[in-house]
Amino acid sequence: MHKTINSSEFRKMILVGAKQLELNRAKVDALNVFPVPDGDTGTNMSLTMQSAVKELTACQSSAFAEVCNSISRGALKGARGNSGVILSQILKGICSVVGKCEKEVDTKTFAKGLEQGTKIAYSAVSAPKEGTILTVIRMMGEHAVKIASKKKNFEDFLKDVIEEGDRALALTPEMLPVLKKAGVVDSGGMGLMTIIKGFAAELTGEEISDNYAVEMDTSAGGDSEFGDNSAILSMDIGDIQYAYCTEFFIINLKKSTTLSAIDRLRERLMGLGDSVICIGDLELVKVHVHTNQPGKALSYALELGELDRPKIENMLEQNRQLKAQLEAEKKEMGMLAICTGAGLAEIFRSLNVDRILEGGQTMNPSASDIADEAKKINAEHVFIFPNNKNITLAAEQAKNLVENKTLHVIPTKNVPQGFAAALEFNPECSAVENKTNMIHALDNVKVGQVTYAVRNTSLNGFSIKEGDIIGLDDKKILAKSQSVEETLLKLIGRMKEDFHQMITLYYGEDVKEEEAEALCATIAEKYPDCDVDFHNGGQSVYYYIMSLE
């Protein structure tokens, strides 16, 4: 029995929790109100945990403080989606308490960590909603504090906490009507419970499959902590105000240095220039500033401790070179498409789309991902095709992360709409005209998709069982059967109207070319008034994406 856990055991708990989540990611993904394999929650939480594991694996120290710092830092750096961000804050809260321990943690301390994780997670959400992962961590944290004085060994303690967490998870459908109607529990809460059960499994020695691994970047070293300064490519290439990019660490801080002194250094640096970063603690401080007085920045830092790895770069010269290069290549308008599948990406490229960002039903890119990709297009106006309704909002938010160019989000809900919009692009027209034409083009495309049901449900007049092949438009399920071919034929029958003249199929990674070709021939025979064509999309999740025009 474990009455206490040390840093090594805590490290293993995080690793096994991450492994457990990855092994059950698909099950968490499947807890979706609409019975389509939309992988947001499980995938996003797993990526967040993988990032924490990566930082933790790179941490060689056995000190609780450093182990916890690496977990918190890694989780925040890798946080994706609402579920991933909330999970990172839960871990931050746990680690903020556990990290203060020198050698061992008892159940009372761990309970306080769960409680702190609840507070930080709730504070990270502007409008906390019950019936979600927040409810699960709150009820577990409250229960943990109540029982910690009685449950002094971790095996019994975590068993009790998990039982309360499962009870909280079971209550989520009663708190959110949409969950109750669909007959599922909250996916974020399920993901959290999977991690906590991984914690318990490590301590009890429960068998966990070892096929989970995180690829480590072994090339890091030298100045890698500062990055490669590639952000300069997206800066304003006009006249710059501050000439020198100055970066350094402060180490071996003086005994007289306080956290307030670090805050004062940040304020003094802000008076010297811009792009100020001054973060850290009494062990290590990282500084970055754009300034015309790098010497002063260094001298201010020396008042706190020793300088390590100072780096000063002349941005004026970088600016001159970039300005000449970018001006020569700059154009008025460009396009960015988001999709998954090599075949679909290649079609977008053939339509002169400048950049393709991988993403879709099982991987929603963040606003930052979209903004970073848009920055790489050397154009004043960039048209973005989200091609998925779950990505549109992030694309809109990306507008706030990009300067010196205008992002136009074309509300494409699927890839065929993206193709239609790209086809409307005319470099001779203005950005306003192109945007108008692109949006109007969306109305000319009717799209259906064939996939599989991930759970039993009753929806849109259908009694659906897990594994059924279902056909849907962008609003509801229109067909189902036990075969992909039959479902697609039924779907076309429900969606096709007399004025449609073209049927195009994009087959996914689970469909063979000869199967698609044979199905295409069947459709052509059934609808002789239409041109029928097929292309290798290579997309996951959907056997076929079908467009009617």
C-alpha positions as CSV (number, residue, x, y, z in Angstrom):
1,M,0.0,0.0,0.0
2,H,1.2,3.5,-0.8
3,K,0.7,5.9,2.1
4,T,2.8,8.4,0.2
5,I,4.1,8.8,-3.4
6,N,7.5,10.2,-4.4
7,S,8.4,12.1,-7.5
8,S,9.3,9.0,-9.4
9,E,5.9,7.4,-8.7
10,F,4.1,10.6,-9.6
11,R,6.1,10.7,-12.9
12,K,4.9,7.2,-13.6
13,M,1.3,8.1,-12.8
14,I,1.4,10.8,-15.5
15,L,2.9,8.5,-18.0
16,V,0.4,5.7,-17.4
17,G,-2.5,8.2,-17.3
18,A,-1.4,9.5,-20.8
19,K,-1.0,5.9,-22.0
20,Q,-4.4,5.0,-20.7
21,L,-6.0,7.9,-22.5
22,E,-4.3,7.2,-25.8
23,L,-5.4,3.6,-25.7
24,N,-9.0,4.7,-25.0
25,R,-8.9,7.8,-27.2
26,A,-11.3,6.3,-29.8
27,K,-13.8,5.5,-27.1
28,V,-13.7,9.1,-25.8
29,D,-14.0,10.4,-29.4
30,A,-17.0,8.2,-29.9
31,L,-18.9,10.0,-27.2
32,N,-20.4,12.5,-29.6
33,V,-24.0,13.7,-29.6
34,F,-24.1,13.2,-33.3
35,P,-23.1,9.6,-34.2
36,V,-20.3,10.5,-36.5
37,P,-16.7,9.8,-35.6
38,D,-15.8,13.4,-34.7
39,G,-12.5,13.0,-32.9
40,D,-12.2,16.3,-31.1
41,T,-12.3,15.6,-27.4
42,G,-10.3,12.4,-27.1
43,T,-7.7,13.4,-29.6
44,N,-7.3,16.9,-28.2
45,M,-6.9,15.7,-24.6
46,S,-4.5,13.0,-25.8
47,L,-2.3,15.5,-27.6
48,T,-2.3,17.6,-24.5
49,M,-1.1,14.7,-22.4
50,Q,1.4,13.7,-25.0
51,S,3.0,17.2,-24.9
52,A,3.2,16.9,-21.1
53,V,4.8,13.5,-21.4
54,K,7.3,14.9,-23.9
55,E,8.4,17.6,-21.5
56,L,8.4,15.2,-18.6
57,T,10.6,12.7,-20.4
58,A,13.1,15.4,-21.1
59,C,13.2,16.4,-17.4
60,Q,16.1,14.5,-15.8
61,S,15.5,15.8,-12.3
62,S,13.8,13.9,-9.6
63,A,12.8,17.0,-7.6
64,F,9.1,17.4,-7.3
65,A,9.2,21.0,-8.3
66,E,11.0,20.4,-11.6
67,V,8.9,17.3,-12.4
68,C,5.7,19.3,-11.8
69,N,7.0,22.3,-13.7
70,S,7.7,20.2,-16.8
71,I,4.3,18.6,-16.6
72,S,2.5,22.0,-16.3
73,R,4.7,23.6,-19.0
74,G,4.3,20.7,-21.5
75,A,0.5,20.4,-21.0
76,L,0.0,24.1,-21.6
77,K,2.3,24.2,-24.7
78,G,0.4,21.3,-26.2
79,A,-3.2,22.2,-25.1
80,R,-5.7,21.8,-28.0
81,G,-9.4,22.6,-28.0
82,N,-11.5,23.5,-25.0
83,S,-11.0,20.1,-23.5
84,G,-7.2,20.2,-23.9
85,V,-7.0,23.7,-22.3
86,I,-9.2,22.7,-19.4
87,L,-7.1,19.6,-18.9
88,S,-3.9,21.6,-18.9
89,Q,-5.3,23.8,-16.2
90,I,-6.3,20.9,-14.0
91,L,-2.8,19.5,-14.3
92,K,-1.4,22.9,-13.5
93,G,-3.5,23.1,-10.3
94,I,-2.4,19.6,-9.2
95,C,1.2,20.3,-9.9
96,S,1.2,23.7,-8.2
97,V,0.4,21.9,-4.9
98,V,2.4,18.7,-5.4
99,G,5.4,20.6,-6.7
100,K,5.8,22.3,-3.3
101,C,6.6,19.0,-1.6
102,E,10.2,18.0,-1.1
103,K,10.2,14.2,-1.0
104,E,6.7,12.7,-0.7
105,V,3.1,13.5,-1.1
106,D,0.3,12.1,1.1
107,T,-3.4,11.8,0.2
108,K,-4.3,15.1,1.9
109,T,-1.8,17.0,-0.3
110,F,-3.0,15.3,-3.4
111,A,-6.6,16.1,-2.5
112,K,-5.6,19.8,-2.2
113,G,-4.0,19.5,-5.6
114,L,-7.3,18.2,-7.1
115,E,-9.1,21.1,-5.4
116,Q,-6.6,23.6,-6.8
117,G,-7.0,22.0,-10.2
118,T,-10.7,22.7,-10.0
119,K,-10.2,26.4,-9.1
120,I,-7.8,27.0,-11.9
121,A,-9.8,25.1,-14.5
122,Y,-13.0,27.0,-13.6
123,S,-11.1,30.3,-13.8
124,A,-9.9,29.5,-17.3
125,V,-13.4,29.4,-18.7
126,S,-15.3,32.6,-19.1
127,A,-18.7,31.0,-18.7
128,P,-18.3,27.6,-16.9
129,K,-21.0,25.1,-17.8
130,E,-22.0,22.2,-15.5
131,G,-22.4,18.8,-17.0
132,T,-18.9,18.9,-18.4
133,I,-15.4,18.0,-17.4
134,L,-15.5,20.9,-15.0
135,T,-18.3,19.1,-13.0
136,V,-16.3,15.9,-12.9
137,I,-13.1,17.5,-11.5
138,R,-15.1,19.6,-9.1
139,M,-17.0,16.7,-7.5
140,M,-13.8,14.6,-7.4
141,G,-11.9,17.5,-5.8
142,E,-14.5,18.1,-3.2
143,H,-14.9,14.5,-2.3
144,A,-11.1,14.0,-2.2
145,V,-10.8,16.7,0.5
146,K,-13.5,15.1,2.6
147,I,-12.1,11.6,2.6
148,A,-8.3,12.3,2.6
149,S,-8.0,12.2,6.4
150,K,-9.7,8.8,6.5
151,K,-8.3,7.2,3.3
152,K,-4.6,7.4,4.1
153,N,-3.3,5.0,1.4
154,F,-3.5,6.0,-2.2
155,E,-5.0,2.8,-3.5
156,D,-8.2,3.2,-1.3
157,F,-8.1,7.0,-1.7
158,L,-8.1,6.9,-5.5
159,K,-10.6,4.1,-5.6
160,D,-13.0,6.3,-3.7
161,V,-12.2,9.4,-5.8
162,I,-12.8,7.4,-9.0
163,E,-16.1,6.2,-7.7
164,E,-17.2,9.8,-7.1
165,G,-15.8,10.8,-10.5
166,D,-17.8,8.0,-12.2
167,R,-20.9,9.2,-10.3
168,A,-20.3,12.8,-11.5
169,L,-19.8,11.6,-15.0
170,A,-23.1,9.6,-14.9
171,L,-24.9,12.9,-13.8
172,T,-23.7,14.9,-16.8
173,P,-26.6,13.9,-19.0
174,E,-29.0,15.3,-16.3
175,M,-27.2,18.6,-16.4
176,L,-26.9,19.0,-20.2
177,P,-30.2,18.1,-22.1
178,V,-28.3,17.5,-25.3
179,L,-26.3,14.7,-23.6
180,K,-29.5,13.2,-22.2
181,K,-31.3,13.3,-25.5
182,A,-28.4,11.5,-27.2
183,G,-27.9,9.0,-24.3
184,V,-24.2,9.7,-23.7
185,V,-22.1,11.2,-21.0
186,D,-19.7,14.1,-21.4
187,S,-16.7,13.2,-23.4
188,G,-14.3,15.5,-21.6
189,G,-15.3,14.1,-18.3
190,M,-14.8,10.6,-19.7
191,G,-11.3,11.6,-20.9
192,L,-10.4,12.9,-17.4
193,M,-11.7,9.8,-15.7
194,T,-9.6,7.7,-18.1
195,I,-6.5,9.6,-17.0
196,I,-7.3,9.3,-13.3
197,K,-7.9,5.6,-13.6
198,G,-4.4,5.4,-15.2
199,F,-3.0,7.1,-12.1
200,A,-4.6,4.4,-10.0
201,A,-3.5,1.6,-12.3
202,E,0.1,2.6,-11.9
203,L,0.0,2.3,-8.1
204,T,-1.9,-1.0,-8.1
205,G,0.2,-2.6,-10.8
206,E,-2.7,-3.1,-13.1
207,E,-1.6,-4.3,-16.5
208,I,-1.4,-1.6,-19.2
209,S,-0.5,-2.2,-22.8
210,D,2.9,-0.8,-23.6
211,N,2.3,0.1,-27.3
212,Y,2.1,3.8,-26.4
213,A,5.1,6.0,-27.2
214,V,6.0,9.6,-27.6
215,E,8.5,10.6,-30.2
216,M,11.2,12.7,-28.7
217,D,13.0,15.6,-30.5
218,T,16.6,14.7,-29.8
219,S,17.9,17.5,-32.0
220,A,17.2,20.1,-29.4
221,G,20.1,21.8,-27.8
222,G,22.1,25.0,-27.7
223,D,19.8,27.9,-28.2
224,S,16.7,25.8,-28.8
225,E,15.0,27.3,-25.8
226,F,14.7,30.5,-27.7
227,G,13.4,29.0,-30.8
228,D,14.6,29.8,-34.3
229,N,13.4,33.4,-34.5
230,S,11.2,32.4,-37.5
231,A,8.5,34.7,-36.3
232,I,10.3,37.6,-37.9
233,L,9.0,36.4,-41.2
234,S,5.5,37.5,-40.3
235,M,6.5,40.9,-38.8
236,D,5.8,44.2,-40.5
237,I,8.6,44.7,-43.0
238,G,8.3,48.4,-43.1
239,D,10.5,50.6,-41.0
240,I,11.0,49.0,-37.6
241,Q,11.3,50.9,-34.4
242,Y,13.7,48.7,-32.5
243,A,16.8,47.4,-34.1
244,Y,18.1,44.6,-31.8
245,C,16.4,41.4,-30.8
246,T,18.0,40.7,-27.4
247,E,17.6,37.4,-25.6
248,F,19.2,35.8,-22.6
249,F,18.7,33.8,-19.4
250,I,19.4,35.0,-15.9
251,I,20.8,32.2,-13.7
252,N,22.3,32.0,-10.2
253,L,20.0,34.7,-9.0
254,K,21.3,36.8,-6.1
255,K,20.0,36.0,-2.7
256,S,18.6,39.5,-2.5
257,T,16.5,39.0,-5.7
258,T,12.8,38.6,-5.2
259,L,9.8,37.8,-7.4
260,S,8.9,41.5,-7.2
261,A,12.4,42.3,-8.6
262,I,11.6,40.2,-11.6
263,D,8.4,42.1,-12.1
264,R,10.3,45.4,-11.9
265,L,12.7,44.1,-14.5
266,R,9.8,43.4,-16.8
267,E,8.5,47.0,-16.3
268,R,12.0,48.4,-17.0
269,L,12.4,46.4,-20.2
270,M,9.0,47.6,-21.4
271,G,10.4,51.1,-21.1
272,L,13.3,50.1,-23.4
273,G,11.4,48.5,-26.2
274,D,8.7,46.1,-27.2
275,S,8.0,42.3,-27.6
276,V,9.0,41.9,-23.9
277,I,9.1,38.4,-22.4
278,C,10.3,38.2,-18.8
279,I,9.2,35.0,-17.2
280,G,10.5,32.6,-14.6
281,D,11.2,32.3,-10.9
282,L,14.0,32.6,-8.5
283,E,15.8,29.7,-10.2
284,L,15.7,30.8,-13.8
285,V,14.4,33.8,-15.7
286,K,14.1,34.0,-19.5
287,V,14.2,37.4,-21.2
288,H,13.4,38.6,-24.7
289,V,13.1,42.2,-25.8
290,H,13.3,44.2,-29.0
291,T,15.2,47.4,-28.2
292,N,17.7,50.0,-29.4
293,Q,19.6,49.7,-26.1
294,P,20.6,46.1,-25.6
295,G,23.4,47.1,-23.3
296,K,20.9,48.6,-20.9
297,A,18.7,45.5,-21.0
298,L,21.8,43.4,-20.1
299,S,22.9,45.8,-17.3
300,Y,19.4,45.7,-15.7
301,A,19.5,41.9,-15.7
302,L,22.9,41.8,-14.1
303,E,21.3,43.4,-11.0
304,L,19.4,40.2,-10.5
305,G,22.0,37.6,-11.3
306,E,24.3,36.1,-13.9
307,L,23.7,36.2,-17.7
308,D,23.6,33.0,-19.6
309,R,23.6,32.5,-23.4
310,P,23.0,36.2,-24.4
311,K,22.1,36.6,-28.1
312,I,21.7,40.0,-29.9
313,E,20.6,40.0,-33.5
314,N,20.5,43.0,-35.8
315,M,16.9,43.1,-37.0
316,L,17.5,46.1,-39.2
317,E,19.7,44.0,-41.5
318,Q,17.3,41.1,-41.3
319,N,14.5,43.5,-42.2
320,R,16.3,44.9,-45.2
321,Q,16.9,41.4,-46.6
322,L,13.4,40.2,-45.9
323,K,11.8,43.4,-47.4
324,A,13.7,42.9,-50.6
325,Q,12.7,39.2,-50.8
326,L,9.1,39.5,-49.8
327,E,8.4,42.6,-51.9
328,A,9.6,40.7,-55.0
329,E,7.3,37.8,-54.3
330,K,4.2,39.6,-52.8
331,K,0.8,39.3,-54.5
332,E,-2.6,40.8,-53.8
333,M,-4.5,37.6,-53.0
334,G,-3.9,34.1,-51.9
335,M,-5.8,31.0,-50.7
336,L,-5.5,28.6,-47.7
337,A,-7.5,25.3,-47.5
338,I,-7.9,23.0,-44.5
339,C,-8.4,19.3,-45.3
340,T,-7.3,15.8,-44.5
341,G,-6.3,13.4,-47.2
342,A,-3.5,13.5,-49.7
343,G,-5.8,13.3,-52.7
344,L,-8.0,16.2,-51.5
345,A,-4.9,18.3,-50.8
346,E,-3.6,17.6,-54.3
347,I,-6.8,18.7,-55.9
348,F,-6.7,22.0,-53.9
349,R,-3.1,22.5,-55.2
350,S,-4.3,22.0,-58.7
351,L,-6.8,24.8,-58.1
352,N,-3.9,27.1,-57.2
353,V,-4.5,27.1,-53.5
354,D,-1.3,28.4,-51.9
355,R,-1.1,26.4,-48.8
356,I,-2.9,23.3,-47.3
357,L,-3.3,22.9,-43.6
358,E,-4.0,19.4,-42.4
359,G,-7.2,19.2,-40.4
360,G,-10.7,18.0,-40.4
361,Q,-13.2,15.8,-38.6
362,T,-10.6,14.0,-36.4
363,M,-8.2,17.0,-36.1
364,N,-9.4,20.5,-35.7
365,P,-6.5,23.0,-36.0
366,S,-6.4,25.8,-33.6
367,A,-6.8,29.5,-34.4
368,S,-3.0,29.8,-33.9
369,D,-2.3,27.0,-36.4
370,I,-4.5,28.7,-39.0
371,A,-3.0,32.1,-38.4
372,D,0.6,30.8,-38.7
373,E,-0.2,29.1,-42.0
374,A,-1.9,32.3,-43.3
375,K,1.2,34.3,-42.4
376,K,3.2,32.1,-44.7
377,I,1.2,33.3,-47.7
378,N,2.8,36.4,-49.1
379,A,-0.4,38.2,-50.0
380,E,-2.4,41.2,-48.8
381,H,-5.7,39.2,-48.8
382,V,-5.9,35.5,-47.8
383,F,-9.1,33.5,-48.4
384,I,-9.5,30.7,-45.9
385,F,-11.6,27.6,-46.7
386,P,-12.3,25.8,-43.3
387,N,-14.2,22.9,-45.1
388,N,-15.7,21.8,-41.7
389,K,-18.2,23.7,-39.6
390,N,-16.2,22.8,-36.5
391,I,-13.2,24.8,-37.8
392,T,-15.0,27.9,-39.0
393,L,-15.0,29.6,-35.6
394,A,-11.3,29.0,-35.1
395,A,-10.7,30.4,-38.6
396,E,-12.6,33.6,-37.6
397,Q,-10.5,33.9,-34.5
398,A,-7.4,33.6,-36.5
399,K,-8.1,37.1,-37.9
400,N,-7.1,38.6,-34.5
401,L,-3.7,36.9,-34.7
402,V,-2.6,38.2,-38.0
403,E,-1.4,41.7,-38.8
404,N,-0.7,43.5,-42.1
405,K,-3.0,41.3,-44.1
406,T,-6.7,40.6,-44.3
407,L,-8.1,37.2,-43.7
408,H,-11.4,36.3,-45.4
409,V,-13.1,33.2,-44.1
410,I,-15.3,31.6,-46.7
411,P,-17.8,29.4,-44.6
412,T,-17.2,26.2,-46.5
413,K,-18.7,23.2,-44.5
414,N,-17.0,20.5,-46.6
415,V,-14.3,19.9,-49.1
416,P,-16.5,20.1,-52.3
417,Q,-17.7,23.5,-51.2
418,G,-14.0,24.4,-50.8
419,F,-13.3,23.2,-54.4
420,A,-16.3,25.3,-55.7
421,A,-15.0,28.4,-53.9
422,A,-11.4,27.9,-55.1
423,L,-12.7,27.6,-58.7
424,E,-14.3,31.0,-58.4
425,F,-11.0,32.7,-57.7
426,N,-10.1,35.3,-60.3
427,P,-6.9,37.3,-59.8
428,E,-8.2,40.0,-62.1
429,C,-11.1,40.7,-59.7
430,S,-10.9,42.6,-56.4
431,A,-10.9,40.8,-53.0
432,V,-14.5,41.9,-52.3
433,E,-15.7,40.5,-55.7
434,N,-13.8,37.3,-55.2
435,K,-15.3,36.8,-51.7
436,T,-18.8,37.5,-53.0
437,N,-18.4,35.0,-55.9
438,M,-16.9,32.4,-53.6
439,I,-19.8,32.6,-51.1
440,H,-22.4,32.4,-53.9
441,A,-20.7,29.4,-55.3
442,L,-21.4,27.4,-52.1
443,D,-25.1,27.4,-52.9
444,N,-24.5,25.5,-56.1
445,V,-23.0,22.4,-54.4
446,K,-25.0,19.8,-52.5
447,V,-22.8,17.5,-50.5
448,G,-23.4,14.1,-48.9
449,Q,-21.0,11.9,-46.9
450,V,-20.9,8.2,-46.0
451,T,-19.4,7.0,-42.8
452,Y,-20.1,4.6,-39.9
453,A,-22.1,5.0,-36.7
454,V,-20.0,4.8,-33.5
455,R,-22.9,4.1,-31.1
456,N,-26.5,3.0,-30.9
457,T,-29.0,5.8,-31.2
458,S,-32.3,6.9,-32.6
459,L,-32.1,10.0,-34.8
460,N,-33.8,11.5,-37.8
461,G,-36.3,8.7,-37.9
462,F,-33.6,6.0,-38.0
463,S,-32.9,3.3,-35.4
464,I,-29.1,3.1,-35.7
465,K,-26.8,0.5,-34.3
466,E,-23.0,0.8,-33.8
467,G,-21.3,-0.2,-37.1
468,D,-24.2,0.8,-39.3
469,I,-23.1,2.6,-42.5
470,I,-24.9,6.0,-42.5
471,G,-25.3,8.7,-45.2
472,L,-25.8,12.3,-44.2
473,D,-25.9,15.8,-45.6
474,D,-24.7,18.8,-43.5
475,K,-27.7,18.6,-41.3
476,K,-29.0,15.1,-40.7
477,I,-28.9,11.4,-41.5
478,L,-30.6,10.5,-44.7
479,A,-29.7,6.9,-45.3
480,K,-28.4,3.8,-43.6
481,S,-27.6,0.1,-44.4
482,Q,-25.1,-2.5,-43.8
483,S,-23.0,-1.7,-46.8
484,V,-21.1,1.4,-48.1
485,E,-22.4,1.0,-51.7
486,E,-26.0,0.6,-50.7
487,T,-25.9,3.5,-48.3
488,L,-24.4,5.8,-51.0
489,L,-27.0,4.8,-53.6
490,K,-29.7,5.5,-51.1
491,L,-28.1,8.9,-50.2
492,I,-27.9,10.0,-53.8
493,G,-31.6,9.0,-54.2
494,R,-32.6,11.2,-51.3
495,M,-30.5,14.2,-52.3
496,K,-30.4,14.3,-56.1
497,E,-32.8,16.8,-57.8
498,D,-33.8,17.0,-61.5
499,F,-31.5,20.0,-62.2
500,H,-28.3,18.2,-61.0
501,Q,-26.1,17.3,-63.9
502,M,-22.9,16.1,-62.2
503,I,-22.2,13.6,-59.5
504,T,-18.6,13.4,-58.1
505,L,-17.2,10.9,-55.7
506,Y,-14.1,11.4,-53.5
507,Y,-13.2,8.0,-52.0
508,G,-11.4,7.7,-48.7
509,E,-8.4,5.8,-47.4
510,D,-10.5,2.7,-46.6
511,V,-11.9,2.3,-50.1
512,K,-10.0,0.6,-53.0
513,E,-9.8,2.3,-56.4
514,E,-11.5,-0.6,-58.1
515,E,-14.4,-0.5,-55.6
516,A,-14.9,3.2,-56.3
517,E,-14.7,2.7,-60.1
518,A,-17.3,-0.1,-60.0
519,L,-19.6,2.0,-57.8
520,C,-19.1,4.9,-60.2
521,A,-20.2,2.8,-63.1
522,T,-23.3,1.6,-61.2
523,I,-24.3,5.2,-60.5
524,A,-23.7,6.3,-64.1
525,E,-26.0,3.5,-65.3
526,K,-28.7,4.5,-62.8
527,Y,-28.4,8.2,-63.6
528,P,-27.7,8.4,-67.4
529,D,-28.6,12.1,-67.4
530,C,-25.6,12.9,-65.2
531,D,-21.8,13.0,-65.7
532,V,-20.3,10.8,-63.0
533,D,-16.7,11.0,-61.9
534,F,-14.6,9.8,-59.0
535,H,-11.3,10.9,-57.4
536,N,-9.0,9.5,-54.7
537,G,-9.5,11.8,-51.7
538,G,-7.6,9.7,-49.2
539,Q,-9.6,11.2,-46.4
540,S,-10.2,9.4,-43.1
541,V,-13.5,8.9,-41.4
542,Y,-15.6,9.1,-44.5
543,Y,-15.7,6.3,-47.1
544,Y,-17.1,8.7,-49.6
545,I,-17.7,12.4,-50.0
546,M,-20.2,13.0,-52.7
547,S,-21.1,16.3,-54.5
548,L,-24.1,17.1,-56.6
549,E,-23.9,20.0,-59.0
